[in-house]
Amino acid sequence: MPLTISKYNGKIGAAERRMAEISNPVTHPYLFILNPNSGTSIGKNSAGVRERIHAVAKKNAGSAQILFTEERAHATELVREHMHAEKWKAIVAVGGDGTVNEIARPLVGTDIPIGILPLGSGNGLARHLGLPLTLDASLKRLFEGTPTTIDSAELNDIPFFCTAGMGFDAYVGHLFSQQKARGLGTYVKVSFSAYWSYKPQPFLLDGVENRAFSLSFANAGQFGNNAWVAPQASLQDGLLDICKIGPFPQWYGTVLACGLFTKSLKQSRYIDYRRATTAVVETETPAMIHYDGEPLQLDTTRIEVKIKPGSLHVII
Ligand SMILES: Nc1ncnc2c1ncn2[C@@H]1O[C@H](COP(=O)(O)OP(=O)(O)OP(=O)(O)O)[C@@H](O)[C@H]1O
């Protein structure tokens, strides 16, 4: 019988755990952590999502424990609190890249795999991994999938798994986080209005003077929503793909947008790619950055980025 931990009852009793083990002696349970603020659909139907997870888990002879986040960063706390309570088959992020980030952080360097039910707005990591994007199909994949090892990375000790960077995308991430509505429509609206007001700032990249519209550190190849900033990026090469875009003339904005969404950006007059295990950026004033789409105003002018090869297991 599936076992539920509700939003208000984070603790699981030993007796309940033993009963779950007896009724399901072979399969280890899955822990699902659901962010009701992700994307556009979960919040409206979190009870439905929970029921569906239990139903599919039962059908696959698995058992599911489901926790809901209550605020930003809560998912990380929940993982830390529960990760050693069971031999989890996987701890599953139900949400977008921000939720994946919060759940994956404590799992880096452990043997507990993360699973992903990509119900967020952008779902960049899930899309890069080729995971299905609907609840039923992603649940099916989760129960049938196997763990594989991927790289993770850090920006000033902040873990990221998909992309991080500064410039236009961080600015858009910041504006997006202030919107009430989420989803692709809001993202497009915010990006379009930000495009006209954004001014590229100067910085040093590994000691060399630069100015860019956007500077990205790609572990996975896309920001989310199939905006492929580094189509050639691999999650298993032990390297970051560093992508510097612009500055460029205004007409190039349309070419850039087409290239992003057709997965065809390449080295060019306005785009510079390089691969590295580390990078150092120095800015004139503390920069606004993003990690996995989450905006953050730094309080330092120095940014250090590094890759952590083969540090996370993920079910694909
Ligand atoms: N219960 C909650 N209430 C409000 N915010 C939450 C809650 N739980 C998590 N959050 C925050 O919600 C934000 C958005 O989550 P997430 O990134 O998963 O969704 P998204 O932005 O819609 O998807 P994506 O990142 O794929 O575009 C994150 O900053 C996360 O910390």
The ligand as a Gaussian input file, in Angstrom:
#p B3LYP/6-31G(d) Opt

LIG

0 1
 N        5.786000      25.998000      -1.867000
 C        6.412000      26.966000      -2.528000
 N        5.880000      28.219000      -2.642000
 C        6.485000      29.195000      -3.347000
 N        7.661000      29.010000      -4.015000
 C        8.236000      27.788000      -3.954000
 C        7.655000      26.715000      -3.209000
 N        8.460000      25.633000      -3.326000
 C        9.502000      26.006000      -4.106000
 N        9.371000      27.297000      -4.489000
 C       10.203000      28.066000      -5.416000
 O        9.522000      28.074000      -6.678000
 C       10.449000      28.510000      -7.657000
 C       10.121000      27.939000      -9.012000
 O       10.326000      26.556000      -9.037000
 P       10.789000      25.806000     -10.366000
 O       12.040000      26.425000     -10.886000
 O       10.816000      24.373000     -10.069000
 O        9.592000      26.089000     -11.366000
 P        9.581000      26.905000     -12.719000
 O       10.368000      28.175000     -12.577000
 O        8.158000      27.009000     -13.115000
 O       10.314000      25.917000     -13.739000
 P       11.714000      26.089000     -14.559000
 O       12.788000      26.421000     -13.565000
 O       11.916000      24.739000     -15.191000
 O       11.470000      27.181000     -15.534000
 C       11.831000      28.140000      -7.106000
 O       12.510000      29.343000      -6.817000
 C       11.513000      27.429000      -5.787000
 O       12.481000      27.693000      -4.780000

